[in-house]
Amino acid sequence: MVEANILIYALSGLIVVLAGLLTTRAIKRRKSKPENIWATKSAPAPNYTQRIPITTPIPPPPIAPPPAHLFSNR
């Protein structure tokens, strides 16, 4: 009787061969015409000069520096 390992390898090989045939036939049936990338119109470039309006106002800078005890690392 045939060993189980040989049977598994044979069936796996058959699946790989059939998948390869199916893939090559599917690729051959595609109707792909070559596209000239140099002749296509390019998308308009985004305008980076426009600024997005800020919804929240920017706080003014502090007049005096914060107290020194806020900077202690203890």
C-alpha atoms as a printed R data frame, in Angstrom:
   type eleno elety resid chain resno       x      y       z
1  ATOM     1    CA   MET     A     1   0.000  0.000   0.000
2  ATOM     2    CA   VAL     A     2   1.126  3.575  -0.677
3  ATOM     3    CA   GLU     A     3   2.453  5.492   2.275
4  ATOM     4    CA   ALA     A     4   0.460  8.483   3.451
5  ATOM     5    CA   ASN     A     5   3.378 10.897   3.060
6  ATOM     6    CA   ILE     A     6   3.888 10.024  -0.612
7  ATOM     7    CA   LEU     A     7   0.167 10.419  -1.257
8  ATOM     8    CA   ILE     A     8   0.107 13.831   0.446
9  ATOM     9    CA   TYR     A     9   3.159 15.015  -1.524
10 ATOM    10    CA   ALA     A    10   1.667 13.802  -4.813
11 ATOM    11    CA   LEU     A    11  -1.644 15.548  -4.199
12 ATOM    12    CA   SER     A    12   0.130 18.738  -3.127
13 ATOM    13    CA   GLY     A    13   2.214 18.683  -6.294
14 ATOM    14    CA   LEU     A    14  -0.904 18.160  -8.393
15 ATOM    15    CA   ILE     A    15  -2.564 21.156  -6.731
16 ATOM    16    CA   VAL     A    16   0.503 23.327  -7.391
17 ATOM    17    CA   VAL     A    17   0.602 22.312 -11.066
18 ATOM    18    CA   LEU     A    18  -3.122 22.941 -11.549
19 ATOM    19    CA   ALA     A    19  -2.897 26.316  -9.807
20 ATOM    20    CA   GLY     A    20  -0.014 27.279 -12.080
21 ATOM    21    CA   LEU     A    21  -1.975 26.299 -15.183
22 ATOM    22    CA   LEU     A    22  -5.020 28.229 -14.022
23 ATOM    23    CA   THR     A    23  -2.931 31.310 -13.290
24 ATOM    24    CA   THR     A    24  -1.181 31.265 -16.665
25 ATOM    25    CA   ARG     A    25  -4.469 30.854 -18.526
26 ATOM    26    CA   ALA     A    26  -6.060 33.692 -16.578
27 ATOM    27    CA   ILE     A    27  -3.111 35.968 -17.354
28 ATOM    28    CA   LYS     A    28  -3.207 35.082 -21.057
29 ATOM    29    CA   ARG     A    29  -6.945 35.821 -21.290
30 ATOM    30    CA   ARG     A    30  -6.595 39.314 -19.886
31 ATOM    31    CA   LYS     A    31  -7.067 42.017 -22.436
32 ATOM    32    CA   SER     A    32  -4.345 44.322 -21.340
33 ATOM    33    CA   LYS     A    33  -3.168 46.910 -23.782
34 ATOM    34    CA   PRO     A    34   0.036 48.715 -22.917
35 ATOM    35    CA   GLU     A    35  -0.505 52.195 -21.551
36 ATOM    36    CA   ASN     A    36   1.849 54.968 -22.519
37 ATOM    37    CA   ILE     A    37   2.607 56.633 -19.197
38 ATOM    38    CA   TRP     A    38   4.155 59.634 -20.919
39 ATOM    39    CA   ALA     A    39   1.017 60.432 -22.918
40 ATOM    40    CA   THR     A    40  -1.474 60.355 -20.061
41 ATOM    41    CA   LYS     A    41  -2.630 63.573 -18.485
42 ATOM    42    CA   SER     A    42  -1.263 64.052 -15.032
43 ATOM    43    CA   ALA     A    43  -3.458 65.124 -12.162
44 ATOM    44    CA   PRO     A    44  -3.277 68.808 -11.298
45 ATOM    45    CA   ALA     A    45  -0.732 69.545  -8.628
46 ATOM    46    CA   PRO     A    46  -2.231 70.495  -5.265
47 ATOM    47    CA   ASN     A    47  -1.992 74.135  -4.348
48 ATOM    48    CA   TYR     A    48   0.141 74.291  -1.225
49 ATOM    49    CA   THR     A    49  -0.023 78.057  -0.946
50 ATOM    50    CA   GLN     A    50  -3.540 77.929   0.459
51 ATOM    51    CA   ARG     A    51  -3.576 77.808   4.232
52 ATOM    52    CA   ILE     A    52  -6.190 75.999   6.255
53 ATOM    53    CA   PRO     A    53  -7.899 78.531   8.523
54 ATOM    54    CA   ILE     A    54  -7.212 77.930  12.194
55 ATOM    55    CA   THR     A    55 -10.419 77.567  14.172
56 ATOM    56    CA   THR     A    56  -8.921 78.231  17.609
57 ATOM    57    CA   PRO     A    57  -6.960 81.438  18.166
58 ATOM    58    CA   ILE     A    58  -3.305 81.134  19.111
59 ATOM    59    CA   PRO     A    59  -2.736 82.274  22.726
60 ATOM    60    CA   PRO     A    60  -0.401 85.240  23.123
61 ATOM    61    CA   PRO     A    61   3.040 84.516  24.570
62 ATOM    62    CA   PRO     A    62   3.354 84.985  28.350
63 ATOM    63    CA   ILE     A    63   4.621 88.336  29.502
64 ATOM    64    CA   ALA     A    64   6.632 87.097  32.502
65 ATOM    65    CA   PRO     A    65   8.402 83.738  32.813
66 ATOM    66    CA   PRO     A    66   6.756 81.151  35.054
67 ATOM    67    CA   PRO     A    67   7.950 80.868  38.668
68 ATOM    68    CA   ALA     A    68  11.087 78.836  39.370
69 ATOM    69    CA   HIS     A    69   9.336 76.277  41.614
70 ATOM    70    CA   LEU     A    70   7.512 74.932  38.547
71 ATOM    71    CA   PHE     A    71  10.850 73.748  37.126
72 ATOM    72    CA   SER     A    72  12.076 71.794  40.150
73 ATOM    73    CA   ASN     A    73  12.541 68.117  39.330
74 ATOM    74    CA   ARG     A    74  12.264 66.776  42.864
